[in-house]
Amino acid sequence: MRFRAKIVDVACLNHFTRVINTIAKLAKTCTLRLTVDKLYFILTDKVANGGVSMWCELSQGNFFDEFQMEGVAAEYNEIYLELTPENLSRALKTAQNAKTVKIKLTNKHCPCLTVAVELPSLSSSSRIVTHDIPVGVIPRRLWNDFREPSVPDFDVSIYLPVLKTMKSVVERMKNLSNCIMLEANLNGEMNLKIETDLVSVTTHFKGLGNPPWVSEDGSQNSTQDRDPESMAEARIDIRKLLQLLAGQQVNPTKALCNIVSKRIVHFILLHEEVSLQYFIPALA
Amino acid sequence: DEFWFDPNEKGLALRSVNSSRSAYACVFFSSMFFQHYCWTAEPELCQKKRQLSLTCKLVMKSVLPVFRCLNTLERNVEKCNIYTNGNDCHITFKLFCKHGIVKTHNLAFHESEPLQAVFSRHVCPNVLKIQSRLLTDIMIHFPTCQEEVTVAVTPMKVCFKSYTEEEIDFSKAMHTKIHLNPDEFDYFQIGVDSEVTFCLKELRGLLAFAEATSGTVSIHFDVPGKPIAFSIEDMMVEASFVLATLADIENRESSQQSLCLSQKQKSPQATSSTCPALELPAGEASPPPMQPQLTMPPVLWAVGSEYFICTKTHFIKYCIFQFHSLFFGAVSFKEQDVISHTLHSLATASDAEDDFDNEQLSQVV
């Protein structure tokens, strides 16, 4: 198992750091899956996470100048690591003006992801800062736990409002209630509702638009038969929603959510080279 | 928690020691730092050949509120007088602010000889001098929660690395190492290869001060177990932090050495045999004190055991920042909030006679 990668471009480093920062805000520990051309940050829906799951995919070519990966075996040319993204975030934080950043898998007392930052210095040779981040190697027999989640059979799919606005609304609602009702219809309307004994607050968003989904056989899926005014709703933990919204460091190019009534909300955020999927289960 | 106000002929020294006695700080302001500096010894003490200096031990928490909001102070304070009235054990800080507002703080003190680190920089085989900017740039790579840091040197290279006790969380903690080239240092002398581990947290105060002064930081150290000293000197101020280091890990156990500290006894006494002679970063021979400028009514120049110091605003800013960064550094945010509550009770425009004997006792802990 070998892994070496290098970032040389400042903009790529910056972008990569922002992705890591977003992941760090969403998960305390997660799985990093390395393949020949992609990196994945995966969080599976365990009870410990509150049933939340995450799937973030990046194309390595968009960030790394050099990328060499040799998996556990020839037919299984991938590496799965368990890591704390906060450590990676901290290591990259002070590296923003680096000449190069190298990331490699090493074994020092325990398996580590070593981040080696080459910084400019006044003397003839550069200053090198290395951070050894301990990781866990996930054995092949457990790889099945980390498969890409399929898009659920949703009732409504809708584009999200401007995330900044949505975030400030949800932030204020968080002070009043622990759970929020998210509902939307095929007419581009979405409501965020909280209800307590004393007060109920609803924020209405209109004109959001609904993304067209084409199912595998080429025909439009069953949502076409649905009454466009009818709302699909799910009551979710407000803190999980806020974690997702607050963690975004860059405005995504596309942001949408799929609602399975009373079951789950599936968020998809697309940036140029990064896609993030986040699943929040509905509360009982 | 405590610190000593130790004035002498040459200037004012401020000293402090941490509760575990593993870190000692001393900042010396030469008399030139002040607009006016006047120090007189008590005549009776001179006759009896006892110590000439009056040293005041104050509670940190009572002094810090006086200099708390750096920005406000910079904008509002025009002058600050610090003086004692020998007979009643108070130091008075009088801040002359804009619009004719005068804030007077009377703080009680105990007379006590300060603890001073028994440490001689001159015998240290390893000496490094580095621009303060660079030192901050290096330390920034360690997370703020990092307690201990090791500096490993050979004549060819220098490395700062994070330290974690083995067995504990070794597989969970992130390790950071910074390799430096000797040419990055203004002065690089390594007499003995060594790896010393010290507490970074205790140093943060000095680092903040170093950033503000942009001077050169000198690092003196020896083998593990012997203290490491970080110091900054410029014409008028010298700051020095002496930190204990972990002793050698021969039997896989390391112990934080306490600093060898001593208090000057009233009669000269031999210090412990394991410690080298008492030596502190002493002020350089200072030029004759500035001529007094009569800015205060004559009554305050009175006689005997008084000493009277005036400072100008921009100097006090320097001084405050030091107080702040050097002595405030280890105080947690919770404590800061507490201190802000007490600030309101301390700030009074009063006549000097007002007695605030209970001041120290009434501090919110």
Chai-1 contact restraints between the chains, C-beta under 6 A:
chainA,res_idxA,chainB,res_idxB,connection_type,confidence,min_distance_angstrom,max_distance_angstrom,comment,restraint_id
A,N87,B,M174,contact,1.0,0.0,6.0,A-B,restraint_1
A,R90,B,P143,contact,1.0,0.0,6.0,A-B,restraint_2
A,T94,B,I140,contact,1.0,0.0,6.0,A-B,restraint_3
A,T94,B,H141,contact,1.0,0.0,6.0,A-B,restraint_4
A,C110,B,S171,contact,1.0,0.0,6.0,A-B,restraint_5
A,S121,B,E184,contact,1.0,0.0,6.0,A-B,restraint_6
A,S123,B,N181,contact,1.0,0.0,6.0,A-B,restraint_7
A,S123,B,D183,contact,1.0,0.0,6.0,A-B,restraint_8
A,S123,B,E184,contact,1.0,0.0,6.0,A-B,restraint_9
A,S125,B,N181,contact,1.0,0.0,6.0,A-B,restraint_10
A,R127,B,L180,contact,1.0,0.0,6.0,A-B,restraint_11
A,I128,B,H179,contact,1.0,0.0,6.0,A-B,restraint_12
A,V129,B,H141,contact,1.0,0.0,6.0,A-B,restraint_13
A,V129,B,I178,contact,1.0,0.0,6.0,A-B,restraint_14
A,T130,B,K177,contact,1.0,0.0,6.0,A-B,restraint_15
A,H131,B,M174,contact,1.0,0.0,6.0,A-B,restraint_16
A,H131,B,T176,contact,1.0,0.0,6.0,A-B,restraint_17
A,D132,B,H175,contact,1.0,0.0,6.0,A-B,restraint_18
A,I133,B,M174,contact,1.0,0.0,6.0,A-B,restraint_19
A,P134,B,S171,contact,1.0,0.0,6.0,A-B,restraint_20
A,P134,B,K172,contact,1.0,0.0,6.0,A-B,restraint_21
